[in-house]
């Protein structure tokens, strides 16, 4: 079971680096289903585990020349405050309904992201590729 | 780098925080598409900015959870250390894949997350 948790940990890290996400999408299930933590513990433990992962990813991106430090810090500070409001809203809003609306919104965003990506791929240009690659 | 106005950064932060608090999804899943589609960042800069924002937001969240005693340190290390290795691979890989391809893969992942959110 430890081996499986380690493998999922590596996979979560790869997704984190590739997509700029925390990796909680894999870490929470790994902690809950593989290591047997309850749901609250899994979410909380995932948050702690994500910190060094995102920090190392941000540091690598900084050395690749992709990081705008001011933007990252500002967004992060406001996100930290707003997350408290988000958690509070769970108790007020019809969460079932909002969840489906969110899923539909994500599908729409996926479609927008995909169509813009396909347009770029068809154009064949990749202006953001660093020099010499 | 195109300069982002402070008002845009505030809106990005608030939207990211509210959605992640509301649905228990990580901030990156909300923030990266906003940076790409609204601000016009390419996938690499969006991912880089998102990772730094996650460090700040996750630190605040984890500090609260530590106080409540919900964190399992051994479990955090068990998945966290391999994940740090993984993020080195992921960021390395990302520099070698065309940004548009990373964006396409991201949209595939979003579909997966949408399904998870709908059926959780």
gemmi code that builds the backbone of each chain (N, CA, C; Angstrom):
import gemmi

chains = {
    "A": [
        ("UNK", (0.822, -1.209, 0.000), (0.000, 0.000, 0.000), (0.857, 1.261, 0.000)),
        ("UNK", (1.976, 1.214, 0.757), (2.902, 2.348, 0.775), (3.448, 2.585, -0.632)),
        ("UNK", (3.792, 1.485, -1.321), (4.335, 1.601, -2.679), (3.331, 2.282, -3.604)),
        ("UNK", (2.060, 1.891, -3.475), (1.022, 2.499, -4.320), (0.884, 3.994, -4.012)),
        ("UNK", (0.944, 4.336, -2.721), (0.848, 5.744, -2.317), (2.012, 6.548, -2.907)),
        ("UNK", (3.203, 5.923, -2.923), (4.377, 6.602, -3.477), (4.219, 6.825, -4.981)),
        ("UNK", (3.715, 5.794, -5.670), (3.514, 5.910, -7.121), (2.496, 7.012, -7.436)),
        ("UNK", (1.388, 7.035, -6.675), (0.375, 8.078, -6.904), (0.957, 9.452, -6.561)),
        ("UNK", (1.821, 9.497, -5.536), (2.487, 10.751, -5.178), (3.323, 11.296, -6.330)),
        ("UNK", (4.102, 10.405, -6.952), (4.926, 10.825, -8.103), (4.023, 11.333, -9.228)),
        ("UNK", (2.942, 10.592, -9.503), (2.019, 10.975, -10.579), (1.395, 12.342, -10.283)),
        ("UNK", (1.029, 12.579, -9.021), (0.445, 13.868, -8.638), (1.456, 14.992, -8.880)),
        ("UNK", (2.731, 14.721, -8.565), (3.781, 15.710, -8.778), (3.978, 16.029, -10.252)),
        ("UNK", (3.945, 14.988, -11.085), (4.106, 15.195, -12.534), (2.960, 16.065, -13.063)),
        ("UNK", (1.722, 15.752, -12.656), (0.566, 16.567, -13.072), (0.720, 18.002, -12.589)),
        ("UNK", (1.201, 18.147, -11.352), (1.395, 19.468, -10.773), (2.364, 20.302, -11.607)),
        ("UNK", (3.486, 19.696, -11.974), (4.485, 20.403, -12.760), (4.030, 20.694, -14.173)),
        ("UNK", (3.332, 19.734, -14.741), (2.896, 19.856, -16.137), (1.785, 20.892, -16.297)),
        ("UNK", (0.859, 20.920, -15.324), (-0.334, 21.754, -15.478), (-0.412, 22.943, -14.520)),
        ("UNK", (0.494, 23.021, -13.552), (0.440, 24.149, -12.617), (-0.673, 24.033, -11.600)),
        ("UNK", (-1.046, 22.796, -11.286), (-2.064, 22.565, -10.257), (-1.357, 22.019, -9.010)),
        ("UNK", (-2.109, 21.898, -7.912), (-1.476, 21.419, -6.680), (-1.248, 19.920, -6.685)),
        ("UNK", (-2.146, 19.209, -7.338), (-2.053, 17.752, -7.364), (-2.974, 17.078, -6.360)),
        ("UNK", (-3.767, 17.878, -5.655), (-4.711, 17.346, -4.678), (-5.727, 16.389, -5.285)),
        ("UNK", (-5.975, 16.575, -6.572), (-6.927, 15.718, -7.283), (-6.508, 14.238, -7.203)),
        ("UNK", (-5.198, 13.986, -7.123), (-4.708, 12.611, -6.934), (-4.313, 12.342, -5.486)),
        ("UNK", (-3.790, 13.374, -4.806), (-3.300, 13.165, -3.434), (-4.429, 12.841, -2.454)),
        ("UNK", (-5.565, 13.528, -2.592), (-6.674, 13.286, -1.658), (-7.167, 11.833, -1.761)),
        ("UNK", (-7.449, 11.320, -2.983), (-7.847, 9.906, -3.070), (-6.751, 8.953, -2.573)),
        ("UNK", (-5.473, 9.274, -2.845), (-4.383, 8.409, -2.384), (-4.369, 8.341, -0.853)),
        ("UNK", (-4.541, 9.501, -0.216), (-4.505, 9.557, 1.248), (-5.729, 8.868, 1.859)),
        ("UNK", (-6.884, 9.030, 1.212), (-8.117, 8.467, 1.764), (-8.232, 6.967, 1.459)),
        ("UNK", (-8.070, 6.618, 0.191), (-8.358, 5.238, -0.209), (-7.170, 4.307, -0.008)),
        ("UNK", (-5.953, 4.822, -0.177), (-4.778, 3.952, -0.072), (-4.217, 3.947, 1.356)),
        ("UNK", (-4.095, 5.133, 1.957), (-3.510, 5.198, 3.304), (-4.568, 5.199, 4.413)),
        ("UNK", (-5.847, 5.243, 4.024), (-6.915, 5.051, 5.000), (-7.265, 6.246, 5.872)),
        ("UNK", (-6.894, 7.460, 5.453), (-7.288, 8.646, 6.222), (-8.766, 8.941, 5.976)),
        ("UNK", (-9.432, 9.576, 6.965), (-10.821, 9.974, 6.693), (-10.811, 11.217, 5.798)),
        ("UNK", (-11.998, 11.591, 5.303), (-12.073, 12.625, 4.265), (-11.445, 13.953, 4.707)),
        ("UNK", (-11.779, 14.396, 5.924), (-11.266, 15.679, 6.425), (-9.742, 15.629, 6.570)),
        ("UNK", (-9.240, 14.513, 7.149), (-7.786, 14.353, 7.312), (-7.076, 14.320, 5.962)),
        ("UNK", (-7.697, 13.633, 4.993), (-7.085, 13.515, 3.665), (-6.950, 14.884, 3.004)),
        ("UNK", (-8.011, 15.692, 3.080), (-7.972, 17.041, 2.493), (-6.922, 17.913, 3.193)),
        ("UNK", (-6.898, 17.844, 4.534), (-5.971, 18.653, 5.318), (-4.522, 18.242, 5.055)),
        ("UNK", (-4.284, 16.931, 5.019), (-2.931, 16.413, 4.811), (-2.448, 16.720, 3.397)),
        ("UNK", (-3.372, 16.637, 2.441), (-3.050, 16.983, 1.055), (-2.581, 18.435, 0.948)),
        ("UNK", (-3.267, 19.336, 1.669), (-2.889, 20.760, 1.655), (-1.441, 20.952, 2.109)),
        ("UNK", (-1.060, 20.218, 3.173), (0.309, 20.339, 3.674), (1.311, 19.762, 2.664)),
        ("UNK", (0.984, 18.602, 2.107), (1.894, 17.933, 1.166), (2.117, 18.761, -0.102)),
        ("UNK", (1.075, 19.528, -0.474), (1.130, 20.325, -1.705), (2.141, 21.476, -1.614)),
        ("UNK", (2.349, 22.010, -0.391), (3.193, 23.211, -0.241), (4.606, 23.019, -0.824)),
        ("UNK", (5.369, 21.977, -0.393), (6.710, 21.831, -0.979), (6.674, 21.498, -2.471)),
        ("UNK", (5.631, 20.782, -2.891), (5.513, 20.413, -4.311), (5.359, 21.668, -5.170)),
        ("UNK", (4.399, 22.522, -4.796), (4.157, 23.756, -5.551), (5.356, 24.702, -5.444)),
        ("UNK", (6.006, 24.718, -4.263), (7.167, 25.600, -4.075), (8.314, 25.183, -4.994)),
        ("UNK", (8.586, 23.882, -5.061), (9.661, 23.398, -5.938), (9.293, 23.638, -7.407)),
        ("UNK", (8.018, 23.416, -7.746), (7.563, 23.674, -9.118), (7.727, 25.144, -9.486)),
        ("UNK", (7.333, 26.047, -8.557), (7.449, 27.485, -8.817), (8.913, 27.884, -8.969)),
        ("UNK", (9.776, 27.300, -8.116), (11.212, 27.588, -8.191), (11.790, 27.131, -9.546)),
        ("UNK", (11.402, 25.947, -10.013), (11.880, 25.481, -11.317), (11.394, 26.424, -12.428)),
        ("UNK", (10.100, 26.802, -12.348), (9.539, 27.692, -13.364), (10.229, 29.051, -13.354)),
        ("UNK", (10.640, 29.495, -12.153), (11.370, 30.765, -12.043), (12.677, 30.658, -12.813)),
        ("UNK", (13.368, 29.538, -12.643), (14.652, 29.403, -13.339), (14.456, 29.193, -14.848)),
        ("UNK", (13.287, 28.698, -15.252), (12.989, 28.607, -16.692), (12.544, 29.955, -17.260)),
        ("UNK", (12.362, 30.939, -16.368), (11.985, 32.285, -16.819), (10.493, 32.480, -17.074)),
        ("UNK", (9.671, 31.631, -16.462), (8.223, 31.715, -16.715), (7.426, 32.348, -15.579)),
        ("UNK", (8.099, 32.638, -14.455), (7.339, 33.052, -13.269), (7.277, 34.558, -13.085)),
        ("UNK", (6.031, 35.052, -12.953), (5.793, 36.439, -12.587), (5.480, 36.436, -11.079)),
        ("UNK", (6.515, 36.712, -10.272), (6.418, 36.546, -8.814), (5.318, 37.428, -8.214)),
        ("UNK", (5.256, 38.680, -8.660), (4.280, 39.628, -8.106), (2.854, 39.112, -8.319)),
        ("UNK", (2.558, 38.639, -9.524), (1.214, 38.122, -9.810), (0.893, 36.919, -8.940)),
        ("UNK", (1.845, 36.001, -8.848), (1.615, 34.783, -8.076), (1.329, 35.066, -6.612)),
        ("UNK", (2.138, 35.955, -6.028), (1.969, 36.283, -4.608), (0.641, 36.996, -4.351)),
        ("UNK", (0.296, 37.940, -5.241), (-0.946, 38.709, -5.047), (-2.166, 37.796, -5.173)),
        ("UNK", (-2.187, 36.991, -6.231), (-3.324, 36.090, -6.437), (-3.443, 35.125, -5.251)),
        ("UNK", (-2.297, 34.592, -4.828), (-2.313, 33.628, -3.725), (-2.860, 34.215, -2.443)),
        ("UNK", (-2.468, 35.456, -2.130), (-2.933, 36.104, -0.897), (-4.448, 36.298, -0.914)),
        ("UNK", (-4.979, 36.774, -2.053), (-6.433, 36.976, -2.142), (-7.183, 35.642, -2.172)),
        ("UNK", (-6.573, 34.633, -2.794), (-7.207, 33.308, -2.834), (-7.308, 32.719, -1.432)),
        ("UNK", (-6.261, 32.924, -0.626), (-6.258, 32.378, 0.736), (-7.413, 32.964, 1.553)),
        ("UNK", (-7.653, 34.283, 1.394), (-8.742, 34.945, 2.123), (-10.097, 34.478, 1.583)),
        ("UNK", (-10.212, 34.425, 0.241), (-11.491, 34.087, -0.383), (-11.887, 32.632, -0.137)),
        ("UNK", (-10.899, 31.763, 0.077), (-11.204, 30.349, 0.326), (-12.058, 30.199, 1.586)),
        ("UNK", (-11.803, 31.070, 2.573), (-12.597, 31.049, 3.812), (-14.052, 31.373, 3.488)),
        ("UNK", (-14.260, 32.377, 2.613), (-15.614, 32.741, 2.182), (-16.252, 31.586, 1.418)),
        ("UNK", (-15.468, 30.913, 0.587), (-15.969, 29.773, -0.190), (-16.470, 28.666, 0.711)),
        ("UNK", (-15.679, 28.365, 1.747), (-16.064, 27.315, 2.696), (-17.361, 27.712, 3.423)),
        ("UNK", (-17.468, 29.018, 3.775), (-18.666, 29.503, 4.465), (-19.897, 29.419, 3.561)),
        ("UNK", (-19.695, 29.684, 2.266), (-20.808, 29.665, 1.305), (-21.443, 28.291, 1.159)),
        ("UNK", (-20.635, 27.233, 1.415), (-21.145, 25.867, 1.296), (-22.407, 25.693, 2.147)),
        ("UNK", (-22.430, 26.376, 3.294), (-23.557, 26.224, 4.214), (-24.780, 27.048, 3.813)),
        ("UNK", (-24.616, 27.976, 2.873), (-25.685, 28.903, 2.518), (-26.303, 28.573, 1.158)),
        ("UNK", (-25.456, 28.180, 0.204), (-25.921, 27.961, -1.172), (-26.483, 26.553, -1.354)),
        ("UNK", (-27.371, 26.389, -2.371), (-27.807, 25.032, -2.724), (-26.653, 24.310, -3.440)),
        ("UNK", (-25.813, 23.644, -2.659), (-24.527, 23.158, -3.175), (-24.682, 22.137, -4.306)),
        ("UNK", (-25.732, 21.278, -4.197), (-25.972, 20.295, -5.259), (-26.085, 20.997, -6.629)),
        ("UNK", (-26.939, 22.032, -6.631), (-27.194, 22.782, -7.868), (-25.928, 23.485, -8.348)),
        ("UNK", (-25.238, 24.149, -7.406), (-24.032, 24.901, -7.746), (-22.950, 23.954, -8.289)),
        ("UNK", (-22.914, 22.732, -7.731), (-21.910, 21.754, -8.166), (-22.099, 21.369, -9.635)),
        ("UNK", (-23.374, 21.133, -10.019), (-23.641, 20.785, -11.425), (-23.335, 21.965, -12.337)),
        ("UNK", (-23.684, 23.182, -11.857), (-23.394, 24.384, -12.638), (-21.886, 24.520, -12.832)),
        ("UNK", (-21.137, 24.232, -11.769), (-19.678, 24.312, -11.837), (-19.127, 23.282, -12.822)),
        ("UNK", (-19.676, 22.054, -12.792), (-19.226, 21.006, -13.712), (-19.468, 21.418, -15.162)),
        ("UNK", (-20.642, 22.022, -15.411), (-20.965, 22.484, -16.766), (-20.010, 23.608, -17.179)),
        ("UNK", (-19.751, 24.529, -16.245), (-18.816, 25.626, -16.509), (-17.419, 25.075, -16.852)),
        ("UNK", (-16.990, 24.042, -16.122), (-15.675, 23.438, -16.387), (-15.626, 22.806, -17.769)),
        ("UNK", (-16.732, 22.175, -18.176), (-16.783, 21.572, -19.512), (-16.676, 22.661, -20.578)),
        ("UNK", (-17.366, 23.797, -20.319), (-17.300, 24.925, -21.249), (-15.864, 25.454, -21.336)),
        ("UNK", (-15.223, 25.607, -20.175), (-13.846, 26.104, -20.131), (-12.915, 25.121, -20.854)),
        ("UNK", (-13.142, 23.816, -20.641), (-12.332, 22.789, -21.321), (-12.459, 22.940, -22.832)),
        ("UNK", (-13.689, 23.185, -23.281), (-13.919, 23.352, -24.717), (-13.193, 24.594, -25.251)),
        ("UNK", (-13.286, 25.708, -24.485), (-12.590, 26.942, -24.877), (-11.073, 26.737, -24.929)),
        ("UNK", (-10.522, 26.090, -23.911), (-9.082, 25.815, -23.840), (-8.652, 24.931, -25.012)),
        ("UNK", (-9.459, 23.895, -25.275), (-9.121, 22.951, -26.334), (-9.182, 23.626, -27.698)),
        ("UNK", (-10.226, 24.431, -27.944), (-10.342, 25.026, -29.272), (-9.242, 26.051, -29.519)),
        ("UNK", (-8.851, 26.793, -28.470), (-7.745, 27.745, -28.658), (-6.426, 27.000, -28.856)),
        ("UNK", (-6.271, 25.858, -28.159), (-5.050, 25.058, -28.320), (-4.961, 24.477, -29.726)),
        ("UNK", (-6.098, 23.965, -30.223), (-6.115, 23.350, -31.552), (-5.820, 24.387, -32.627)),
        ("UNK", (-6.367, 25.598, -32.424), (-6.096, 26.698, -33.361), (-4.587, 26.973, -33.427)),
        ("UNK", (-3.949, 27.032, -32.240), (-2.497, 27.276, -32.186), (-1.717, 26.141, -32.833)),
        ("UNK", (-2.168, 24.894, -32.583), (-1.455, 23.739, -33.135), (-1.556, 23.724, -34.656)),
        ("UNK", (-2.764, 24.075, -35.167), (-2.977, 24.118, -36.624), (-2.080, 25.183, -37.253)),
        ("UNK", (-1.949, 26.333, -36.538), (-1.115, 27.414, -37.059), (0.355, 27.000, -37.066)),
        ("UNK", (0.664, 26.011, -36.237), (2.013, 25.438, -36.240), (3.041, 26.251, -35.500)),
        ("UNK", (2.640, 27.428, -35.048), (3.616, 28.286, -34.376), (3.605, 28.016, -32.883)),
        ("UNK", (4.750, 28.101, -32.273), (4.836, 27.985, -30.819), (5.765, 29.075, -30.309)),
        ("UNK", (5.287, 30.330, -30.360), (6.154, 31.461, -30.036), (6.701, 31.420, -28.614)),
        ("UNK", (6.007, 30.643, -27.737), (6.440, 30.648, -26.335), (7.549, 29.638, -26.063)),
        ("UNK", (7.898, 28.824, -27.073), (8.959, 27.846, -26.863), (10.283, 28.591, -26.678)),
        ("UNK", (11.034, 28.265, -25.594), (12.280, 28.995, -25.355), (13.248, 28.854, -26.531)),
        ("UNK", (14.188, 29.772, -26.585), (15.180, 29.738, -27.654), (15.920, 28.411, -27.647)),
        ("UNK", (16.182, 27.921, -28.818), (16.999, 26.725, -28.949), (16.251, 25.429, -28.673)),
        ("UNK", (14.898, 25.488, -28.623), (14.165, 24.230, -28.401), (13.209, 23.960, -29.546)),
    ],
    "B": [
        ("UNK", (6.754, 40.293, -20.624), (5.510, 39.822, -19.989), (4.469, 40.933, -20.016)),
        ("UNK", (3.226, 40.621, -20.450), (2.171, 41.630, -20.400), (1.903, 41.964, -18.936)),
        ("UNK", (1.751, 43.243, -18.648), (1.548, 43.600, -17.248), (0.089, 43.366, -16.871)),
        ("UNK", (-0.104, 42.747, -15.727), (-1.458, 42.501, -15.262), (-1.783, 43.556, -14.236)),
        ("UNK", (-2.961, 44.134, -14.377), (-3.379, 45.165, -13.436), (-3.699, 44.539, -12.087)),
        ("UNK", (-3.513, 45.337, -11.051), (-3.761, 44.846, -9.694), (-5.214, 44.383, -9.539)),
        ("UNK", (-6.150, 45.110, -10.214), (-7.568, 44.734, -10.104), (-7.801, 43.338, -10.691)),
        ("UNK", (-7.095, 43.025, -11.783), (-7.232, 41.691, -12.377), (-6.704, 40.624, -11.424)),
        ("UNK", (-5.561, 40.920, -10.790), (-4.967, 39.952, -9.863), (-5.904, 39.685, -8.689)),
        ("UNK", (-6.565, 40.758, -8.208), (-7.498, 40.611, -7.083), (-8.678, 39.724, -7.490)),
        ("UNK", (-9.241, 39.993, -8.672), (-10.384, 39.193, -9.146), (-9.968, 37.729, -9.323)),
        ("UNK", (-8.784, 37.530, -9.897), (-8.279, 36.161, -10.085), (-8.154, 35.443, -8.738)),
        ("UNK", (-7.590, 36.136, -7.762), (-7.399, 35.541, -6.445), (-8.725, 35.212, -5.770)),
        ("UNK", (-9.672, 36.164, -5.826), (-10.968, 35.956, -5.175), (-11.724, 34.798, -5.832)),
        ("UNK", (-11.745, 34.779, -7.164), (-12.458, 33.714, -7.885), (-11.848, 32.348, -7.561)),
        ("UNK", (-10.534, 32.295, -7.562), (-9.835, 31.048, -7.274), (-10.144, 30.556, -5.864)),
        ("UNK", (-10.056, 31.461, -4.901), (-10.290, 31.094, -3.509), (-11.717, 30.639, -3.260)),
        ("UNK", (-12.689, 31.385, -3.796), (-14.092, 31.050, -3.549), (-14.428, 29.679, -4.136)),
        ("UNK", (-14.023, 29.445, -5.388), (-14.341, 28.159, -6.016), (-13.644, 26.997, -5.324)),
        ("UNK", (-12.387, 27.208, -4.919), (-11.687, 26.091, -4.296), (-12.253, 25.808, -2.909)),
        ("UNK", (-12.653, 26.866, -2.176), (-13.272, 26.655, -0.876), (-14.629, 25.991, -0.993)),
        ("UNK", (-15.372, 26.400, -2.004), (-16.742, 25.911, -2.212), (-16.764, 24.443, -2.632)),
        ("UNK", (-15.862, 24.057, -3.495), (-15.929, 22.706, -4.064), (-14.811, 21.788, -3.609)),
        ("UNK", (-13.880, 22.306, -2.815), (-12.778, 21.462, -2.378), (-11.848, 21.092, -3.520)),
        ("UNK", (-11.943, 21.809, -4.651), (-10.993, 21.568, -5.738), (-9.801, 22.486, -5.516)),
        ("UNK", (-8.664, 22.101, -6.037), (-7.481, 22.927, -5.879), (-7.634, 24.216, -6.657)),
        ("UNK", (-6.917, 25.240, -6.233), (-7.022, 26.526, -6.906), (-6.534, 26.509, -8.348)),
        ("UNK", (-5.556, 25.672, -8.638), (-4.942, 25.654, -9.967), (-5.907, 25.348, -11.090)),
        ("UNK", (-6.876, 24.486, -10.777), (-7.846, 24.078, -11.796), (-8.721, 25.254, -12.217)),
        ("UNK", (-8.939, 26.192, -11.297), (-9.716, 27.402, -11.598), (-8.795, 28.483, -12.177)),
        ("UNK", (-7.621, 28.626, -11.561), (-6.733, 29.744, -11.888), (-6.057, 29.624, -13.267)),
        ("UNK", (-5.569, 28.434, -13.589), (-4.843, 28.285, -14.859), (-5.705, 28.649, -16.078)),
        ("UNK", (-6.958, 28.133, -16.185), (-7.778, 28.537, -17.335), (-8.071, 30.036, -17.354)),
        ("UNK", (-8.271, 30.652, -16.165), (-8.518, 32.097, -16.114), (-7.303, 32.861, -16.645)),
        ("UNK", (-6.112, 32.418, -16.248), (-4.889, 33.096, -16.699), (-4.701, 32.941, -18.211)),
        ("UNK", (-5.046, 31.769, -18.722), (-4.862, 31.508, -20.155), (-5.919, 32.245, -20.981)),
        ("UNK", (-7.196, 32.087, -20.594), (-8.281, 32.590, -21.440), (-8.564, 34.078, -21.218)),
        ("UNK", (-8.368, 34.563, -19.995), (-8.711, 35.957, -19.695), (-7.494, 36.878, -19.810)),
        ("UNK", (-6.381, 36.495, -19.185), (-5.211, 37.373, -19.168), (-4.331, 37.147, -20.408)),
        ("UNK", (-4.447, 35.967, -20.998), (-3.671, 35.700, -22.196), (-2.282, 35.134, -21.931)),
        ("UNK", (-2.081, 34.600, -20.724), (-0.815, 33.909, -20.420), (-0.739, 32.635, -21.240)),
        ("UNK", (0.481, 32.212, -21.632), (0.607, 30.883, -22.213), (0.637, 29.873, -21.060)),
        ("UNK", (0.538, 28.590, -21.406), (0.423, 27.550, -20.371), (1.577, 27.551, -19.384)),
        ("UNK", (2.791, 27.837, -19.862), (3.944, 27.795, -18.948), (3.869, 28.898, -17.906)),
        ("UNK", (3.572, 30.114, -18.345), (3.503, 31.235, -17.403), (2.296, 31.090, -16.491)),
        ("UNK", (1.193, 30.548, -17.043), (0.005, 30.317, -16.219), (0.324, 29.295, -15.126)),
        ("UNK", (0.990, 28.209, -15.502), (1.329, 27.154, -14.544), (2.281, 27.695, -13.479)),
        ("UNK", (3.275, 28.477, -13.897), (4.261, 29.025, -12.972), (3.590, 29.930, -11.936)),
        ("UNK", (2.737, 30.838, -12.419), (2.050, 31.780, -11.541), (1.114, 31.036, -10.589)),
        ("UNK", (0.418, 30.047, -11.148), (-0.511, 29.247, -10.358), (0.213, 28.505, -9.237)),
        ("UNK", (1.371, 27.922, -9.524), (2.115, 27.171, -8.497), (2.500, 28.077, -7.330)),
        ("UNK", (2.939, 29.302, -7.633), (3.317, 30.215, -6.551), (2.088, 30.622, -5.730)),
        ("UNK", (0.973, 30.891, -6.444), (-0.266, 31.252, -5.740), (-0.710, 30.104, -4.827)),
        ("UNK", (-0.528, 28.869, -5.296), (-0.911, 27.686, -4.508), (-0.060, 27.597, -3.233)),
        ("UNK", (1.225, 27.922, -3.332), (2.090, 27.887, -2.139), (1.482, 28.767, -1.038)),
        ("UNK", (1.068, 29.978, -1.412), (0.517, 30.928, -0.433), (-0.823, 30.422, 0.116)),
        ("UNK", (-1.732, 30.066, -0.804), (-3.077, 29.665, -0.381), (-3.045, 28.361, 0.415)),
        ("UNK", (-2.252, 27.392, -0.039), (-2.187, 26.104, 0.658), (-1.537, 26.267, 2.031)),
        ("UNK", (-0.570, 27.183, 2.151), (0.075, 27.414, 3.450), (-0.942, 27.921, 4.468)),
        ("UNK", (-1.784, 28.865, 4.018), (-2.810, 29.398, 4.915), (-3.782, 28.290, 5.334)),
        ("UNK", (-4.207, 27.491, 4.343), (-5.140, 26.398, 4.624), (-4.524, 25.343, 5.533)),
        ("UNK", (-3.271, 24.981, 5.242), (-2.610, 23.931, 6.022), (-2.365, 24.386, 7.461)),
        ("UNK", (-2.036, 25.681, 7.637), (-1.806, 26.208, 8.986), (-3.072, 26.056, 9.833)),
        ("UNK", (-4.222, 26.400, 9.214), (-5.500, 26.257, 9.918), (-5.748, 24.792, 10.293)),
        ("UNK", (-5.510, 23.906, 9.322), (-5.762, 22.474, 9.552), (-4.810, 21.886, 10.589)),
        ("UNK", (-3.575, 22.390, 10.639), (-2.621, 21.930, 11.662), (-3.128, 22.270, 13.057)),
        ("UNK", (-3.698, 23.485, 13.181), (-4.232, 23.915, 14.477), (-5.385, 22.997, 14.904)),
        ("UNK", (-6.230, 22.621, 13.918), (-7.359, 21.727, 14.221), (-6.904, 20.283, 14.455)),
        ("UNK", (-5.639, 19.998, 14.146), (-5.141, 18.641, 14.369), (-5.601, 17.623, 13.338)),
        ("UNK", (-5.921, 18.107, 12.126), (-6.409, 17.183, 11.096), (-5.305, 16.633, 10.195)),
        ("UNK", (-4.070, 17.095, 10.390), (-2.994, 16.724, 9.470), (-2.239, 15.492, 9.977)),
        ("UNK", (-2.044, 14.518, 9.090), (-1.256, 13.322, 9.379), (0.126, 13.522, 8.745)),
        ("UNK", (1.116, 13.873, 9.594), (2.442, 14.249, 9.079), (3.130, 13.109, 8.325)),
        ("UNK", (3.023, 11.889, 8.857), (3.671, 10.746, 8.198), (3.069, 10.512, 6.814)),
        ("UNK", (1.736, 10.586, 6.738), (1.058, 10.409, 5.449), (1.441, 11.532, 4.480)),
        ("UNK", (1.564, 12.775, 5.017), (1.938, 13.914, 4.176), (3.316, 13.690, 3.550)),
        ("UNK", (4.253, 13.156, 4.366), (5.603, 12.888, 3.854), (5.591, 11.723, 2.858)),
        ("UNK", (4.752, 10.707, 3.138), (4.686, 9.524, 2.277), (4.296, 9.883, 0.842)),
        ("UNK", (3.321, 10.791, 0.690), (2.937, 11.200, -0.670), (3.688, 12.460, -1.119)),
        ("UNK", (4.062, 13.313, -0.158), (4.676, 14.599, -0.502), (6.081, 14.482, -1.076)),
        ("UNK", (6.906, 13.615, -0.474), (8.282, 13.475, -0.975), (8.310, 12.926, -2.410)),
        ("UNK", (7.566, 11.836, -2.703), (7.523, 11.393, -4.109), (6.958, 12.463, -5.043)),
        ("UNK", (5.993, 13.247, -4.542), (5.379, 14.283, -5.387), (6.372, 15.397, -5.721)),
        ("UNK", (7.286, 15.697, -4.781), (8.323, 16.700, -5.068), (9.214, 16.188, -6.211)),
        ("UNK", (9.532, 14.891, -6.177), (10.272, 14.293, -7.303), (9.473, 14.408, -8.591)),
        ("UNK", (8.173, 14.147, -8.490), (7.306, 14.202, -9.669), (7.210, 15.587, -10.274)),
        ("UNK", (7.188, 16.618, -9.414), (7.025, 17.985, -9.939), (8.279, 18.430, -10.709)),
        ("UNK", (9.432, 17.895, -10.303), (10.662, 18.185, -11.061), (10.543, 17.608, -12.479)),
        ("UNK", (10.008, 16.384, -12.559), (9.801, 15.744, -13.868), (8.761, 16.534, -14.670)),
        ("UNK", (7.643, 16.886, -13.994), (6.550, 17.578, -14.678), (6.943, 18.926, -15.255)),
        ("UNK", (7.667, 19.728, -14.452), (8.070, 21.055, -14.955), (9.109, 20.914, -16.077)),
        ("UNK", (10.005, 19.924, -15.919), (11.021, 19.662, -16.963), (10.327, 19.290, -18.273)),
        ("UNK", (9.354, 18.373, -18.125), (8.602, 17.893, -19.291), (7.850, 19.038, -19.969)),
        ("UNK", (7.271, 19.931, -19.121), (6.443, 21.010, -19.653), (7.226, 21.947, -20.560)),
        ("UNK", (8.533, 22.127, -20.274), (9.353, 23.024, -21.099), (9.637, 22.416, -22.472)),
        ("UNK", (9.388, 21.109, -22.593), (9.737, 20.396, -23.820), (8.535, 20.003, -24.671)),
        ("UNK", (7.352, 20.311, -24.168), (6.127, 20.046, -24.923), (5.594, 21.401, -25.395)),
        ("UNK", (5.166, 21.503, -26.672), (4.611, 22.783, -27.133), (3.477, 23.250, -26.217)),
        ("UNK", (3.440, 24.573, -25.926), (2.444, 25.113, -24.988), (1.016, 24.757, -25.396)),
        ("UNK", (0.752, 24.756, -26.708), (-0.604, 24.450, -27.164), (-0.973, 23.006, -26.829)),
        ("UNK", (0.015, 22.106, -26.877), (-0.248, 20.701, -26.553), (-0.524, 20.559, -25.056)),
        ("UNK", (0.230, 21.291, -24.222), (-0.015, 21.264, -22.777), (-1.446, 21.757, -22.501)),
        ("UNK", (-1.829, 22.825, -23.213), (-3.170, 23.391, -23.039), (-4.256, 22.388, -23.429)),
        ("UNK", (-4.000, 21.636, -24.499), (-4.961, 20.619, -24.941), (-5.087, 19.513, -23.886)),
        ("UNK", (-3.943, 19.067, -23.352), (-3.953, 18.031, -22.312), (-4.674, 18.537, -21.056)),
        ("UNK", (-4.472, 19.830, -20.752), (-5.135, 20.431, -19.591), (-6.652, 20.360, -19.760)),
        ("UNK", (-7.133, 20.633, -20.971), (-8.582, 20.617, -21.191), (-9.144, 19.202, -21.030)),
        ("UNK", (-8.349, 18.193, -21.406), (-8.774, 16.795, -21.194), (-8.908, 16.518, -19.692)),
        ("UNK", (-7.904, 17.004, -18.926), (-7.950, 16.814, -17.476), (-9.178, 17.514, -16.868)),
        ("UNK", (-9.496, 18.724, -17.400), (-10.657, 19.473, -16.899), (-11.956, 18.691, -17.061)),
        ("UNK", (-12.077, 17.990, -18.185), (-13.274, 17.174, -18.417), (-13.363, 16.108, -17.322)),
        ("UNK", (-12.229, 15.494, -17.000), (-12.186, 14.500, -15.927), (-12.606, 15.095, -14.590)),
        ("UNK", (-12.117, 16.300, -14.303), (-12.447, 16.962, -13.038), (-13.936, 17.324, -13.000)),
        ("UNK", (-14.471, 17.784, -14.136), (-15.899, 18.127, -14.209), (-16.753, 16.910, -13.862)),
        ("UNK", (-16.370, 15.752, -14.384), (-17.101, 14.508, -14.107), (-17.002, 14.168, -12.616)),
        ("UNK", (-15.791, 14.305, -12.061), (-15.589, 14.017, -10.632), (-16.431, 14.937, -9.752)),
        ("UNK", (-16.454, 16.239, -10.099), (-17.213, 17.209, -9.304), (-18.716, 16.886, -9.375)),
        ("UNK", (-19.178, 16.529, -10.585), (-20.604, 16.264, -10.770), (-21.058, 15.013, -10.015)),
        ("UNK", (-20.181, 14.005, -9.953), (-20.594, 12.716, -9.368), (-19.987, 12.427, -8.007)),
        ("UNK", (-19.337, 13.421, -7.399), (-18.670, 13.172, -6.104), (-19.686, 12.820, -5.021)),
    ],
}
model = gemmi.Model(1)
for chain_id, residues in chains.items():
    chain = gemmi.Chain(chain_id)
    for i, (resn, *xyz) in enumerate(residues, 1):
        res = gemmi.Residue()
        res.name, res.seqid = resn, gemmi.SeqId(i, " ")
        for name, pos in zip(("N", "CA", "C"), xyz):
            atom = gemmi.Atom()
            atom.name, atom.element = name, gemmi.Element(name[0])
            atom.pos, atom.b_iso = gemmi.Position(*pos), 0.0
            res.add_atom(atom)
        chain.add_residue(res)
    model.add_chain(chain)
structure = gemmi.Structure()
structure.add_model(model)
structure.setup_entities()
